[in-house]
Amino acid sequence: MRVKLPTVSARSEGLGLPTIMDRALASRHGATYVHLAVFAIDVDRVRDSLDDVDSPHPFAWEVFLLERYLVDRLDPGDPAHRALIEDAVLGVLEGEPGEPVMGSQLPFAVWDAIARGVWPDDMRAMFRGWKARPKELVAALAPLWGDADRVTRELAQLCLDTPMEPPLAPPTLETLRAMTG
């Protein structure tokens, strides 16, 4: 007699919301990818929870904070990091259209790093499918980079001070605490 073991669906083991987390990419790139995806998802969750109120926070602050995470932790000159960045961005861009996906600010954070000249221009190839470039986003983020350390500290503290259920993941908390220091 065959006994069917209980299983957990991918949707039920997460937040109950669509996210950018991809099991194949997690398997391929390991903890570096998982921590990146979790940080992007958690910051987007905070943004989403604050959208219900009149937010005094800058437009696209979640893109800025994720970009800060990326440029401080990943080096596109390292082939492993470059592959991770490309796989993660393409995973978001090639996703099913429709319902918003938590963490989907990732391509915009990468685009801004390229547009600002922090990351190599040849990385623009990932964005060939975009019909229009997010010029307004780049322009909106530019003032934040003028005082990036202060803005990063304030936004990281905002995330830490925002009650979340479920709570932010331990790697996200660790990163945000480091950003405030």
C-alpha positions in Angstrom: 0.0 0.0 0.0 1.3 3.4 -1.0 1.2 6.1 1.6 1.2 9.7 0.4 3.3 11.9 2.6 2.0 15.3 3.5 3.7 18.1 1.5 3.9 21.8 1.8 3.1 23.9 -1.2 5.6 26.6 -2.2 2.9 29.3 -1.7 2.0 28.2 1.8 5.6 28.1 3.1 6.2 31.7 2.2 4.4 35.0 2.9 1.2 34.1 1.0 2.2 36.7 -1.5 4.0 36.3 -4.8 7.7 37.1 -4.3 10.8 37.2 -6.4 12.3 34.2 -4.5 13.1 31.5 -7.0 14.1 28.0 -5.8 16.2 27.3 -8.8 18.2 30.5 -8.3 18.5 29.8 -4.6 19.9 26.4 -5.4 22.3 27.8 -8.1 23.6 30.9 -6.2 23.1 29.9 -2.6 22.9 32.2 0.4 24.0 35.3 -1.5 21.0 35.1 -3.7 18.6 34.1 -0.8 19.8 37.1 1.3 19.4 39.5 -1.7 15.9 38.2 -2.5 14.8 38.3 1.2 16.2 41.8 1.6 14.4 43.0 -1.5 11.1 41.3 -0.4 11.3 42.6 3.1 12.0 46.2 2.1 9.1 46.0 -0.4 6.9 44.7 2.3 7.7 47.7 4.5 7.0 50.0 1.6 3.7 48.3 1.0 2.7 48.6 4.6 3.6 52.4 4.6 1.7 53.0 1.4 -1.6 53.0 3.3 -0.6 56.3 5.0 0.5 59.7 3.7 4.1 58.9 3.5 6.7 61.6 3.9 9.3 59.3 2.6 11.0 59.9 -0.8 9.5 58.4 -3.9 11.2 55.0 -4.7 13.0 54.9 -1.4 12.8 51.1 -1.5 14.7 51.1 -4.8 17.4 53.3 -3.3 17.8 51.1 -0.2 18.0 47.9 -2.3 20.5 49.6 -4.7 22.6 50.5 -1.7 22.5 46.8 -0.6 23.6 45.7 -4.1 26.5 48.1 -4.6 27.8 47.5 -1.1 27.7 43.7 -1.3 28.0 42.6 -5.0 30.8 43.2 -7.5 29.7 42.8 -11.1 33.4 42.3 -12.0 33.2 39.0 -10.1 31.8 36.4 -12.5 29.7 34.7 -9.8 28.2 38.0 -8.7 27.6 39.0 -12.2 25.7 35.8 -13.0 23.7 36.1 -9.8 22.7 39.7 -10.7 21.8 38.8 -14.2 19.8 35.7 -13.2 17.9 37.6 -10.5 17.0 40.5 -12.7 16.0 38.3 -15.7 13.9 36.2 -13.3 11.9 39.2 -12.3 11.7 40.6 -15.8 10.6 37.3 -17.3 7.9 36.7 -14.6 4.2 36.5 -15.3 2.6 39.9 -15.6 -0.3 40.6 -13.4 -0.3 40.6 -9.6 2.4 42.7 -7.9 5.4 40.7 -6.8 7.2 41.5 -3.6 10.8 42.4 -4.3 10.2 43.4 -7.9 12.1 46.7 -7.4 15.3 44.7 -8.1 15.6 45.5 -11.8 15.1 49.2 -11.1 17.8 49.2 -8.5 20.2 47.5 -10.9 19.2 49.9 -13.7 19.9 52.9 -11.5 23.4 51.5 -10.6 24.1 51.2 -14.3 22.6 54.6 -15.2 24.7 56.3 -12.5 27.9 54.7 -13.8 28.5 52.6 -10.6 28.0 49.4 -12.5 29.3 48.6 -16.1 27.3 49.9 -19.0 27.3 46.5 -20.8 24.9 45.3 -18.1 22.2 47.3 -19.9 21.8 44.3 -22.2 19.6 42.7 -19.5 17.0 45.4 -20.2 16.7 45.1 -24.0 13.0 44.1 -23.5 12.1 47.4 -21.8 10.1 49.6 -24.1 11.0 52.7 -22.1 13.9 53.4 -19.7 12.9 54.6 -16.2 14.3 58.1 -16.6 11.9 59.7 -14.1 13.0 57.1 -11.5 16.7 57.8 -12.1 16.0 61.5 -11.7 13.9 61.0 -8.5 16.7 58.9 -7.0 19.5 61.3 -7.9 19.0 63.7 -4.9 19.1 60.8 -2.5 22.6 59.9 -3.6 23.8 63.4 -2.7 23.7 62.4 1.0 23.6 58.7 0.6 24.9 57.7 4.0 22.4 59.8 5.9 19.5 58.7 3.7 20.5 55.1 4.0 20.6 55.3 7.8 17.2 57.0 8.0 15.6 54.5 5.6 17.1 51.5 7.3 15.9 52.8 10.7 12.4 53.4 9.1 12.4 49.7 8.2 13.5 48.6 11.6 10.9 50.8 13.3 8.0 49.6 11.2 6.0 46.7 12.8 5.8 43.8 10.4 3.9 40.6 10.5 5.5 38.2 9.8 8.6 40.0 11.1 11.5 40.9 8.9 13.9 38.0 8.2 17.1 37.7 10.4 19.5 38.5 7.5 17.4 41.6 6.7 17.5 42.8 10.3 21.2 42.3 10.4 21.8 44.2 7.2 19.4 47.1 8.3 21.2 47.3 11.7 24.5 47.6 9.9 23.1 50.3 7.6 22.1 52.4 10.6 25.5 52.3 12.2 
